[in-house]
Amino acid sequence: MIRKTCLFCLCFIFIIHTGVLFGSTDAEDKEQLDFYYAKLKADVSIDNTLHVMTYLARLRQLSISQNAKEIEIESYFLEAMIKRRYGAYGDGVKLNHYALKLAKSAGNEEYTAWAYLHLAHLELELERFTLALDYIQYPIDFYKNNNANYAALMFLWQSKIYLRMGSYYQALQANSEALKVVTSSMNIYSELAINQAEILLKLGNIEAAKLALSLVDLKKLGGSKARIKLHYYLALANSHLQTGGLNQAIEIALAQLENPINLRFLEEQARLQYLIAIAYRQQSDYKLAYKYLKRYALSKDALSLQRRNNKVLQLESHYKFDLQNQELKLLGKDNILKEQRLDQQQQAFTNHRLQQQRWVLGAVLLFSIVGFVYWRWQNQRYLVVLKQRVAERTQELAKSNERLKAMSFTDSLTDLHNRHYFFSFINELLVDFNSLPDNTELQRLVFALIDIDKFKNINDSFGHSVGDQVLEQFSHLLKQQVRSDDLLIRWGGEEFLLVMKNTSYDEAAHTVEKIRAEIADHLFTLNNGESLYATCSIGFASYPLLATKPQLFSWEQIIELADGGLYLAKENQRNAWVGIKASDSTSHQQSEDVVKNYRVYLEQRTLHVTTNIERTLKY
């Protein structure tokens, strides 16, 4: 919900600042900047963030050369949001601080306010509520008297922070402040009403909560507001539960759990499962209560694991790295102070000995020399020991960083590489690939998306622990079928990405058929003594799509085409594979239009498919 709201807020910023002026004398660079900025706004509006990353660096370079600081700041905001979406929270923090520093140096108070809002979102995700409250106060003060809609948004986030802290009366006060500055016609009004109802339910004021829910306009809660709509039904089901309407509460909660759009919201799923378990327990249906309580426990475990892997470990590694660097600096400063103190003591000792009588001058000089030599010897020994300790700690730090890097690049369930690894490796892979002298038929990269058919039914029928066992065995089977130099990635959930190097389109088709047949024939054995069969669907496409024009389609667009092949395989049969390749006429088309409307181009035979499905495909 936090990431979606950040993206929604950023879209507003882009719309507001369409009239940015550029102080440049280079007309060509200014024209390119206008082009990329318009392209950025279009991609953000449809949430096409992967494509944005292909030209974001060029946009930032142009904005710096043209002294367009507002666009440069927005590029930092967007890149930080993308990094956080894929788990790179350390990079997200740095980029947000870059944006904050640049906004302050430019004297742009509005962008400074948005930078603090982004930092407040991050601290809320990390459950560091005090810092989140400190950060949100600046945008509240800025918008309170000059923009009602944004002021309401800032008060809403302050209320959400208090609600997560358990400070319900403070949350209610902040939400009331937001309601004072908006009207019922504003888009944010429904979200404020839902938040008001959630707070009132926590305080036990059921009637007031129902009244707040009655003010919600569900027609305005579509598209990107799916999570907000889910919170509405959570609050509605909870109000029925607290007033004894157990059947209504169960009916509402089950309907939301069956909605496929809501499957990506793991925390809300857990709350729905717990609500159903409580309702069944009050109806004395202990069997169903236990069933949903068990699902709730599995969802909470998965949520805890996700938070630990995606947030705590990575931020903890940055914290430890900074802390160890600070300790090394303190050791260096301490050594300098000790040398200064020893020099001062030596000077005082010399001045004292000069005041002694002449007859003891020789002895004093002798003892001084001996003492100085001994001190130097001891100091040299100390420096040697200190250098050894610094070297040992540096080595330990390097090993820890390597272990943490490996953990962030590996999926904990299947031991396969994850998306984070893929995004960090793909540019290096493409550099090696593009350095080849000729892009022949055998010098291709084939991207194949592999998805387990009806995996949700396995989870619903047997539980998430059985689903995890199927995923482990499935990944093991995939490892056996691919070559050692191919790249196998757990793309997300039950979906895997296979990158085959130096292979032809026909060889790729042979490989995916082997994978499909091996999965279909395999009997998955479970820890509880049961067994089941499962199948998979596969879509693939090769990079470059056109050997004669390798730069026409990007690798992101090839993955989108492979995803389109996967959808065709699932829609037409399942337990099938579909490969998409280009014809000679494809080079005359715009690549973005080809990828977006690939079904139309397949019907027109501008694109071709290869498949194991015997009947004619329906596009």
C-alpha positions in Angstrom: 0.0 0.0 0.0 2.9 2.4 0.9 4.6 1.7 -2.5 1.4 2.2 -4.5 0.6 5.5 -2.6 4.2 6.7 -3.3 3.8 6.0 -7.0 0.4 7.8 -7.0 1.8 10.8 -5.2 4.7 10.9 -7.7 2.3 10.9 -10.6 0.7 14.1 -9.1 4.1 15.7 -9.0 4.7 14.9 -12.6 1.4 16.4 -13.7 1.9 19.6 -11.6 5.4 20.3 -13.0 4.8 19.9 -16.8 5.8 23.5 -17.3 9.5 23.2 -16.2 11.8 25.7 -17.8 15.3 24.7 -19.0 18.2 27.2 -19.0 20.2 25.7 -21.9 21.7 26.9 -25.0 21.9 23.4 -26.6 18.6 23.0 -28.5 19.2 19.3 -29.3 19.8 18.3 -25.7 16.7 20.3 -24.7 14.6 18.5 -27.3 15.9 15.1 -26.0 15.1 16.1 -22.4 11.6 17.0 -23.4 11.1 13.7 -25.2 12.4 11.6 -22.3 10.5 13.5 -19.7 7.2 13.1 -21.6 8.0 9.4 -22.0 8.7 9.1 -18.3 5.3 10.6 -17.4 3.6 8.1 -19.8 5.4 5.1 -18.4 4.7 6.1 -14.7 1.0 6.5 -15.5 0.8 2.9 -16.5 3.3 1.6 -13.9 5.9 0.5 -16.5 8.8 0.9 -14.1 11.1 -1.7 -15.7 11.1 0.2 -19.0 11.8 3.5 -17.2 15.1 2.1 -15.9 16.4 1.7 -19.5 16.6 5.5 -20.0 16.4 7.0 -16.5 20.2 7.5 -16.4 20.2 9.4 -19.7 17.3 11.6 -18.5 19.2 12.5 -15.3 22.3 13.3 -17.4 20.4 15.6 -19.6 18.6 17.3 -16.7 22.0 18.0 -15.0 23.4 19.4 -18.3 20.3 21.5 -18.8 20.2 22.6 -15.1 16.7 21.2 -14.8 16.9 20.4 -11.0 13.2 19.6 -10.7 13.5 16.7 -13.2 16.7 15.5 -11.6 15.0 15.4 -8.2 12.0 13.5 -9.6 14.4 11.0 -11.2 15.9 10.3 -7.8 12.4 9.9 -6.3 11.4 7.4 -9.0 14.6 5.4 -8.9 14.4 5.2 -5.1 10.9 3.9 -5.4 11.9 1.2 -7.9 14.8 0.1 -5.8 12.6 -0.2 -2.7 10.0 -2.2 -4.7 12.6 -4.8 -5.5 14.1 -5.0 -1.9 17.1 -2.6 -2.4 16.2 -0.5 0.7 19.8 0.7 1.3 19.9 2.2 -2.2 16.5 3.7 -1.8 17.6 5.5 1.4 20.6 7.0 -0.3 18.6 8.1 -3.4 16.0 9.8 -1.2 18.7 11.6 0.7 20.2 12.8 -2.6 16.9 14.2 -3.6 16.4 15.9 -0.2 19.9 17.5 -0.3 19.3 18.7 -3.9 15.8 20.1 -3.1 17.2 22.0 -0.1 20.2 23.4 -2.1 17.7 24.5 -4.9 15.5 26.1 -2.3 12.5 24.1 -3.5 10.3 23.6 -0.4 7.7 21.5 -2.2 10.2 18.9 -3.3 11.7 19.0 0.1 8.3 18.2 1.5 7.9 15.2 -0.8 11.4 14.0 0.1 10.5 13.9 3.7 7.2 12.1 2.8 9.2 9.3 1.0 11.5 9.0 4.0 8.5 8.7 6.3 7.1 5.9 4.2 10.4 4.0 4.4 10.7 4.4 8.2 7.0 3.2 8.5 7.9 0.0 6.6 10.8 -0.6 8.9 8.5 0.1 11.9 10.7 3.0 13.1 7.7 5.1 14.1 9.4 8.0 15.9 11.6 8.8 12.8 8.5 8.4 10.6 6.6 11.0 12.7 9.5 13.4 12.6 9.8 13.2 8.8 6.0 13.6 8.1 5.8 16.8 10.2 7.6 18.9 7.6 5.2 18.2 4.7 2.2 18.7 7.1 3.5 22.2 8.0 4.2 23.0 4.4 0.8 22.0 2.9 -1.4 22.8 5.8 -2.3 26.3 4.5 -1.7 26.1 0.8 -3.1 22.8 -0.6 -6.0 21.1 1.0 -5.7 17.8 -1.0 -2.0 17.3 -0.2 -2.5 18.5 3.4 -5.1 15.8 3.9 -2.8 13.2 2.4 0.0 14.2 4.9 -2.4 14.1 7.8 -3.7 10.7 6.6 -0.1 9.3 6.7 0.5 10.7 10.1 -2.7 9.0 11.3 -1.5 5.7 9.7 1.8 5.9 11.6 -0.1 6.5 14.9 -2.4 3.6 14.1 0.5 1.2 13.6 2.0 2.4 16.9 -1.2 1.7 18.7 -1.8 5.4 19.6 -5.5 5.3 18.5 -6.6 8.6 19.9 -3.7 10.4 18.3 -4.5 8.6 15.0 -8.1 9.7 15.3 -7.1 13.3 15.9 -4.8 13.3 12.8 -7.5 11.8 10.6 -10.0 14.3 11.9 -7.6 17.1 10.9 -7.5 15.6 7.4 -11.3 15.5 7.2 -11.5 19.2 8.1 -9.7 20.3 5.0 -11.4 18.0 2.3 -14.8 17.7 0.8 -16.7 14.5 0.0 -16.1 15.1 -3.7 -12.3 14.7 -3.4 -10.7 11.3 -4.3 -9.0 11.1 -0.9 -12.2 11.4 1.0 -13.1 7.6 0.8 -9.6 6.6 2.0 -10.0 9.0 5.0 -13.4 7.5 5.8 -12.0 3.9 5.8 -9.1 4.9 8.0 -11.5 6.6 10.4 -13.6 3.4 10.6 -10.5 1.3 11.3 -9.5 3.6 14.2 -13.0 3.6 15.6 -13.2 -0.2 15.5 -9.9 -0.3 17.5 -11.6 2.0 20.1 -14.8 -0.1 20.2 -17.1 2.6 18.7 -18.9 0.3 16.3 -21.8 2.6 15.3 -19.5 5.5 14.5 -17.3 3.1 12.4 -20.4 1.9 10.4 -21.4 5.5 9.8 -17.9 6.3 8.5 -18.0 3.2 6.2 -21.4 4.4 4.8 -19.6 7.5 3.5 -17.3 5.5 1.2 -17.8 5.7 -2.5 -16.7 2.2 -3.8 -16.9 3.4 -7.4 -13.8 5.5 -6.7 -11.8 2.6 -5.3 -10.8 0.8 -8.4 -7.5 0.2 -10.3 -4.5 1.2 -8.2 -6.7 1.6 -5.1 -7.4 -2.2 -4.8 -5.7 -2.4 -1.4 -7.7 0.6 0.0 -10.9 -1.2 -1.2 -9.7 -4.4 0.6 -9.3 -2.3 3.8 -12.9 -1.2 3.4 -14.2 -4.8 3.4 -11.9 -5.7 6.3 -13.4 -2.9 8.4 -16.9 -3.8 7.3 -16.4 -7.5 8.2 -14.8 -6.5 11.5 -17.8 -4.3 12.3 -20.2 -7.2 11.7 -18.0 -9.5 13.9 -18.1 -7.1 16.8 -21.9 -6.7 16.6 -22.6 -10.4 16.4 -23.2 -10.6 12.7 -20.9 -13.7 12.3 -22.3 -15.0 9.1 -22.1 -11.6 7.4 -18.5 -11.2 8.6 -17.5 -14.7 7.3 -19.3 -14.1 4.0 -17.5 -10.7 3.4 -14.0 -12.1 4.4 -14.3 -15.3 2.2 -15.4 -13.2 -0.8 -12.2 -11.1 -0.5 -10.0 -14.1 0.0 -11.4 -15.6 -3.2 -10.7 -12.4 -5.2 -7.5 -13.0 -7.2 -6.6 -9.3 -7.1 -6.2 -9.5 -3.3 -3.8 -12.5 -3.4 -0.8 -10.1 -3.6 -1.6 -8.4 -0.2 -0.2 -10.9 2.2 -0.8 -8.9 5.4 -4.4 -8.3 4.6 -4.9 -12.0 3.8 -3.6 -12.9 7.2 -6.1 -10.4 8.9 -9.0 -11.9 6.9 -8.0 -15.5 7.8 -7.8 -14.5 11.5 -11.2 -12.8 11.4 -12.8 -15.9 9.9 -11.2 -18.1 12.5 -12.5 -15.9 15.3 -16.0 -15.9 13.7 -16.1 -19.7 13.4 -14.8 -20.1 16.9 -17.7 -18.0 18.2 -20.0 -20.2 16.2 -18.4 -23.3 17.9 -17.3 -24.6 14.6 -13.8 -25.5 15.9 -12.7 -27.5 12.8 -13.1 -24.6 10.4 -11.7 -22.2 13.1 -8.6 -24.3 13.4 -8.3 -24.5 9.5 -8.3 -20.7 9.1 -6.2 -20.2 12.2 -3.6 -22.5 10.7 -3.7 -20.6 7.4 -3.3 -17.3 9.4 -0.2 -18.7 11.1 1.3 -19.7 7.7 0.6 -16.3 6.3 2.1 -14.5 9.3 5.2 -16.7 9.0 5.6 -15.9 5.3 5.1 -12.2 6.0 7.7 -12.3 8.8 10.1 -14.1 6.5 9.5 -11.6 3.7 10.0 -8.6 6.0 13.2 -10.1 7.4 14.7 -11.0 4.0 13.7 -7.8 2.2 14.3 -5.2 4.9 16.0 -6.0 8.1 18.9 -8.0 6.8 19.8 -5.5 4.2 19.5 -2.4 6.4 21.3 -4.3 9.2 24.3 -4.9 6.8 24.5 -1.2 6.0 24.3 -0.3 9.7 27.1 -2.8 10.6 29.3 -1.6 7.7 28.9 2.0 8.8 29.4 1.1 12.5 32.6 -0.8 11.7 34.0 2.1 9.6 33.3 4.4 12.4 35.1 2.2 14.9 38.1 2.1 12.5 38.2 5.9 12.3 37.9 6.1 16.1 40.9 3.7 16.5 42.9 5.9 14.1 42.0 9.1 16.0 42.9 7.4 19.3 46.3 6.4 18.0 47.0 10.0 16.9 45.9 11.3 20.3 48.2 8.9 22.1 51.2 10.0 19.9 50.4 13.6 20.7 50.2 12.9 24.4 53.5 11.0 24.3 55.1 13.9 22.5 53.9 16.3 25.1 55.2 14.1 27.9 58.6 13.8 26.2 58.8 17.6 25.9 57.9 18.1 29.6 60.4 15.5 30.5 63.2 17.2 28.5 62.4 20.6 30.0 62.6 19.2 33.5 65.9 17.4 32.9 67.5 20.6 31.5 66.9 22.3 34.9 69.0 19.7 36.8 72.5 20.3 37.9 75.4 20.0 35.5 77.0 17.0 37.3 73.9 14.9 36.6 73.5 16.1 32.9 75.3 13.1 31.4 73.3 10.6 33.4 70.0 12.4 32.6 70.9 12.4 28.9 71.7 8.7 29.0 68.5 7.8 30.7 66.6 10.1 28.3 68.0 8.3 25.3 67.3 4.9 26.8 63.8 5.9 27.7 63.2 7.3 24.2 64.5 4.2 22.5 62.3 2.0 24.7 59.3 4.2 24.1 59.8 4.0 20.3 60.2 0.2 20.5 57.0 -0.1 22.5 55.2 2.3 20.1 56.3 0.3 17.1 55.1 -2.9 18.7 51.7 -1.2 19.5 51.4 0.0 15.9 52.2 -3.5 14.5 49.5 -5.0 16.8 47.0 -2.2 15.7 47.6 -2.8 12.0 47.1 -6.5 12.5 43.8 -5.9 14.3 42.7 -3.4 11.5 43.6 -6.0 8.9 41.7 -8.8 10.7 38.6 -6.6 11.1 38.7 -5.5 7.5 38.9 -9.1 6.4 36.0 -10.1 8.7 34.0 -7.2 7.3 34.7 -8.3 3.7 33.6 -11.8 4.5 30.4 -10.6 6.2 29.6 -8.4 3.2 30.1 -11.3 0.8 27.8 -13.5 2.9 25.1 -10.8 3.1 25.4 -10.2 -0.7 24.9 -13.9 -1.3 21.9 -14.0 1.0 20.3 -11.0 -0.8 20.9 -12.7 -4.2 19.5 -16.1 -3.2 15.9 -17.4 -2.8 15.8 -19.0 0.7 13.3 -21.7 -0.3 14.7 -23.0 -3.6 18.4 -21.9 -3.3 18.0 -20.3 -6.8 19.0 -16.8 -7.7 16.3 -14.2 -7.2 15.2 -11.1 -9.1 17.6 -8.9 -7.2 20.5 -11.0 -8.6 19.1 -10.9 -12.1 18.8 -7.2 -12.2 22.3 -6.8 -10.9 23.7 -9.3 -13.5 21.7 -8.7 -16.7 23.8 -5.6 -17.8 27.0 -7.6 -17.4 25.5 -10.5 -19.4 24.4 -8.2 -22.2 27.8 -6.5 -22.3 29.5 -9.9 -22.9 26.8 -10.9 -25.4 27.0 -7.7 -27.4 30.8 -8.0 -27.6 30.5 -11.1 -29.8 31.5 -10.3 -33.5 28.3 -11.5 -35.1 24.8 -12.2 -33.7 24.4 -15.5 -35.5 21.5 -17.9 -34.9 23.6 -19.7 -32.2 24.6 -16.5 -30.5 21.3 -15.7 -28.9 19.8 -15.4 -25.4 16.5 -17.1 -25.0 14.2 -15.9 -22.1 11.7 -18.5 -20.9 9.1 -17.9 -18.2 7.9 -21.2 -16.5 4.8 -21.2 -14.3 3.3 -24.1 -12.3 -0.3 -24.7 -13.4 -3.1 -24.2 -10.8 -0.6 -23.7 -8.0 -3.2 -21.8 -6.0 -5.3 -25.0 -5.9 -2.4 -26.9 -4.4 -2.0 -24.2 -1.6 -5.7 -24.1 -0.9 -6.1 -27.9 -0.9 -3.0 -29.0 0.9 -1.6 -25.8 2.6 1.3 -23.6 2.0 3.8 -26.0 3.5 2.9 -28.6 0.7 3.2 -25.8 -1.8 6.7 -25.1 -0.6 7.6 -28.8 -1.0 6.3 -28.7 -4.6 8.4 -25.5 -5.3 11.5 -27.2 -3.9 11.1 -30.3 -6.0 10.1 -28.3 -9.1 13.2 -26.1 -8.9 15.3 -29.3 -8.5 13.8 -30.8 -11.6 14.5 -27.6 -13.5 18.2 -27.6 -12.4 18.5 -31.1 -13.8 17.1 -30.1 -17.3 19.2 -27.0 -17.9 22.8 -26.6 -18.9 25.4 -25.5 -16.3 26.0 -22.1 -18.0 22.3 -21.3 -18.3 20.8 -18.9 -15.7 17.8 -20.1 -13.6 15.9 -17.4 -11.6 13.0 -17.7 -9.2 11.0 -14.9 -10.7 8.3 -14.8 -8.0 5.8 -17.1 -6.4 5.4 -20.2 -8.6 7.0 -18.5 -11.6 10.6 -19.1 -12.8 12.8 -17.4 -15.4 15.3 -19.4 -17.5 17.9 -17.6 -19.5 19.6 -19.9 -22.1 22.9 -18.6 -23.5 24.2 -19.2 -27.0 21.3 -21.3 -28.2 19.0 -21.2 -31.2 15.2 -20.8 -31.2 14.7 -24.5 -32.2 17.1 -25.7 -29.5 15.2 -23.6 -27.0 11.9 -25.2 -28.1 13.4 -28.7 -27.6 14.6 -27.7 -24.1 11.3 -26.4 -22.9 9.5 -29.5 -24.3 11.9 -31.7 -22.2 11.1 -29.5 -19.1 7.3 -29.7 -19.7 7.4 -33.5 -20.2 9.7 -34.1 -17.2 7.4 -32.1 -14.9 4.2 -33.8 -16.2 5.7 -37.3 -15.6 7.1 -36.5 -12.2 5.2 -37.7 -9.0 5.7 -35.0 -6.3 6.1 -36.8 -3.0 5.1 -34.9 0.2 6.3 -35.2 3.8 2.9 -36.3 5.0 3.1 -39.5 2.8 0.8 -38.2 0.1 1.8 -37.5 -3.5 0.4 -35.5 -6.4 1.1 -34.7 -10.1 1.6 -31.2 -11.4 2.1 -29.6 -14.8 3.7 -26.3 -16.0 3.2 -23.8 -18.8 6.0 -22.1 -20.6 6.4 -19.0 -22.8 9.7 -18.0 -24.4 11.3 -15.6 -26.9 14.9 -15.0 -28.1 17.1 -11.9 -27.8 17.7 -10.3 -30.2 14.3 -10.8 -31.7 15.6 -9.8 -35.1 19.2 -10.7 -35.9 19.4 -8.0 -38.5 18.3 -5.3 -36.0 19.5 -6.5 -32.6 18.8 -3.1 -30.9 15.2 -2.8 -32.0 13.8 -4.7 -29.0 15.2 -4.4 -25.5 15.6 -7.4 -23.2 12.7 -6.2 -21.1 10.4 -6.3 -24.1 11.6 -9.8 -24.9 10.6 -10.9 -21.4 7.2 -9.3 -21.9 6.8 -11.3 -25.2 7.8 -14.5 -23.3 5.2 -13.6 -20.7 2.7 -13.2 -23.5 3.6 -16.7 -24.8 3.0 -18.0 -21.2 -0.5 -16.5 -21.1 -1.3 -18.1 -24.5 -0.1 -21.5 -23.2 -2.3 -21.2 -20.1 -5.4 -19.8 -22.0 -5.3 -22.5 -24.7 -4.4 -25.6 -22.8 -2.0 -25.5 -19.9 0.8 -28.2 -19.7 2.0 -26.5 -22.8 4.6 -24.1 -24.2 4.4 -21.3 -26.7 7.4 -19.5 -28.3 7.1 -16.1 -30.0 9.4 -15.1 -32.9 9.5 -12.4 -35.5 8.9 -12.4 -39.2 10.7 -10.2 -41.7 7.9 -7.6 -41.6 8.4 -7.1 -37.9 11.3 -4.6 -38.5 8.8 -2.1 -40.0 6.8 -1.9 -36.8 7.4 0.1 -33.6 8.7 -2.2 -30.9 6.6 -0.8 -28.1 3.4 -1.3 -30.2 4.5 -4.9 -31.1 5.0 -5.8 -27.5 1.8 -4.1 -26.2 -0.4 -5.6 -29.0 1.4 -8.9 -29.7 -2.0 -10.8 -30.1 -2.9 -8.5 -33.0 0.5 -9.0 -34.6 0.2 -12.8 -34.2 -3.2 -12.8 -36.0 -1.6 -10.7 -38.8 1.3 -13.1 -39.0 3.8 -10.3 -38.3 4.8 -12.4 -35.3 4.8 -16.2 -35.4 4.4 -18.8 -32.6 5.9 -22.3 -32.1 4.0 -24.6 -29.7 3.3 -28.1 -28.7 -0.4 -27.5 -28.8 -1.9 -29.4 -31.7 -5.0 -27.4 -32.3 -5.1 -23.9 -33.6 -4.3 -21.3 -31.0 -6.9 -18.7 -29.9 -5.3 -15.3 -29.6 
